[in-house]
């Protein structure tokens, strides 16, 4: 009698969502915008994670920025900014999460 054994490898599982917040809550023209991890994403396979930051200004994708920070020099009074963050384990992307929306306020005079 001949036995046939088939070994099934476990497929990679995508990372879970992170919890992200955009700060400061009421930025002025001198404040950098910062996407801050409140809770890191979790990878069920234990793979190391990287994050992709997608920024929108006035509802339009800003392709020049892919890091967690937008320098204040790139913002102006009245602009609305939004960030989305996606965790990636090198094999699969996880859920994209909304990090928040802020509107740039006027900086008070000195």
Protein Blocks (a to p, Z undefined) as FASTA:
>chain_A
ZZdddddddddddddddddddddfbdcfkbccddddfbdcddfklpacdddddddeehia
cfkbccfbdcfklgcehiacdddddddehlaccddddebdcdddddddZZ
